[in-house]
Amino acid sequence: MRTRLIASGSESERRRLLAASNPGPLPVLSAQSLAEQKQQLSEAIAINEPASTGPGSKRHSGEMSLPAPAPASFEVIAVVPPGLEEVAAAELQALGAEAVRPLRRAVSLRTDLAGFYRLHLRARLPFRFLRQLDRFPCPDRVALYRGVQNAADWASWLAPDTSFRVDASGGSRELSHSHYSALQVKNALVDWQRQHWGERSSVDLDDPDLSLHLHLSPGGGPRRQARGDHEAMAVLSLDGGGASLHRRGYRAAMGLAPLKENLAAGLIALSGWDGSVPLCDPLCGSGTLLIEAAAMALGRAPGFWQEADGHSRPRPFALQRWPDFDPLLWQQEVAAARELERHTLASGLPLAPVIGMERDPAVLAQAQANVSSAGLAPWISLHQGDARDFEPPEQPGILVCNPPYGERLGEGEDLEQLYADLGRMLKQRCGGWTLWLLSGNPELTGALKMKASRKVPVSNGGLDCRWLKYEIH
Ligand SMILES: C[S@@+](CC[C@H](N)C(=O)[O-])C[C@H]1O[C@@H](n2cnc3c(N)ncnc32)[C@H](O)[C@@H]1O
């Protein structure tokens, strides 16, 4: 369970007074749970790397200090959609990350500042990157409070005019409520500030300068935990993106039940499509699969958005407000990412046709708007029509789709008939093509009357789904 700490305005002031004698149990503040964020971190991320030095030296001075020098390298957790851990690990490794290890809903890695910037600008699959400040034994709330105060050089990371927020996930025997743990972190920090400066930061949930994340794990294996001799651990990290990285900024219009952009990118990566053969989505909705695919093939970095003047610029990231932000290094990574943008494939060959079809004219118009705002209109053609009437290009390629499966869309419609008709159409007209279909309902996919050659479990908005591969004969 992940908790967001809420304390602002007069309410935070009231709590501040209540919190005067920390460490100690506090009344719990109101908890606002963002379903999306909870989903990303709701189940414990197994952060079981060996202890390592956090960024910056730990120093406790009463004065404001110069920006902390960035450490040579540091531990990072990439939070990724469930089911995409392996493919995300491959992506992060290809971007230069070291010691890459897939975990559950996460990938652990090591990188330096340049690599951290590169990952934010260019990785397509993660929701967020958490840069480890410190990792410490955390048997109880006192240890948490002290550990947080010692976790970093707060004199440089958290001046009183720096706003922050705290999220917490996981838990241990003594600290099982993530909301309470988040409060302890907040209290430890504002108490430290008051002692050193006589004033404290404000908590800002929407646009904080510093977004802190605490992860608690019970420690030890199941047997040690059963004996009660485990050593609970805490990891305190900074979220480099701020907002979730799946929001690329091109999708003002979202159709019905759209896929998240990073999930779509992961599904395309699993399909192995490289832009050299046609890619078609006959039920394209708001076009997410096609947009992510074309962006990938043309080297468009997901951390950039297209401006109205036709130029791409990096989106704002939380890490740009950190005291050890290195603008020169950032510019180098921005320039390197921009250099990858092409109008052709890396080989110089043109991108093969990328085609979408959508029955609903209003959704099709949204898809068109999204394609344009992603700057991909010259490469993606969209048509209105029924997928049953889909006519594929002559050269066989890859079909991808995410048809309605009854949970949120298509209730009342004869979905079994739709799947049976799709199966017939595919066998009649798409011999030699490969189909990848996202299924949330095995009964419906049974109606295709086709045999999947691969089944990859993934989660789409909390629904247990399968990314199914079919070779069409
Ligand atoms: C789950 S949504 C696809 C979402 C899409 N992957 C996205 O990210 O936006 C399914 C889409 O199929 C469309 N659809 C349903 N039946 C269709 C049909 N027979 N032919 C074409 N499109 C259809 C719906 O209008 C809806 O937009």
The ligand as a MOL file (V3000), in Angstrom:
LIG
                    3D

  0  0  0     0  0            999 V3000
M  V30 BEGIN CTAB
M  V30 COUNTS 27 29 0 0 0
M  V30 BEGIN ATOM
M  V30 1 C -10.1070 -0.9540 -25.5420 0
M  V30 2 S -10.3310 0.2230 -26.7770 0 CHG=1
M  V30 3 C -8.7520 0.3520 -27.5040 0
M  V30 4 C -7.9200 1.2960 -26.7220 0
M  V30 5 C -6.6620 1.6530 -27.4380 0
M  V30 6 N -5.6990 0.5600 -27.4440 0
M  V30 7 C -6.0730 2.9060 -26.8060 0
M  V30 8 O -5.0200 2.8250 -26.1620 0
M  V30 9 O -6.7040 3.9400 -26.8730 0 CHG=-1
M  V30 10 C -11.1980 -0.6660 -28.0140 0
M  V30 11 C -11.5880 0.2220 -29.1750 0
M  V30 12 O -12.1790 -0.6280 -30.1730 0
M  V30 13 C -13.1800 0.1060 -30.8060 0
M  V30 14 N -14.0610 -0.8830 -31.4720 0
M  V30 15 C -14.9670 -1.7200 -30.9060 0
M  V30 16 N -15.5250 -2.5090 -31.8400 0
M  V30 17 C -14.9460 -2.1640 -33.0120 0
M  V30 18 C -15.0760 -2.6500 -34.3270 0
M  V30 19 N -15.9530 -3.6290 -34.6290 0
M  V30 20 N -14.3270 -2.1170 -35.2990 0
M  V30 21 C -13.4470 -1.1030 -35.0130 0
M  V30 22 N -13.2890 -0.5970 -33.7790 0
M  V30 23 C -14.0140 -1.1270 -32.7910 0
M  V30 24 C -13.8400 0.8710 -29.6900 0
M  V30 25 O -14.5610 1.9950 -30.2080 0
M  V30 26 C -12.6470 1.2720 -28.8420 0
M  V30 27 O -12.1630 2.5310 -29.2010 0
M  V30 END ATOM
M  V30 BEGIN BOND
M  V30 1 1 1 2
M  V30 2 1 2 3
M  V30 3 1 2 10
M  V30 4 1 3 4
M  V30 5 1 4 5
M  V30 6 1 5 6
M  V30 7 1 5 7
M  V30 8 2 7 8
M  V30 9 1 7 9
M  V30 10 1 10 11
M  V30 11 1 11 12
M  V30 12 1 11 26
M  V30 13 1 12 13
M  V30 14 1 13 14
M  V30 15 1 13 24
M  V30 16 1 14 15
M  V30 17 1 14 23
M  V30 18 2 15 16
M  V30 19 1 16 17
M  V30 20 1 17 18
M  V30 21 2 17 23
M  V30 22 1 18 19
M  V30 23 2 18 20
M  V30 24 1 20 21
M  V30 25 2 21 22
M  V30 26 1 22 23
M  V30 27 1 24 25
M  V30 28 1 24 26
M  V30 29 1 26 27
M  V30 END BOND
M  V30 END CTAB
M  END
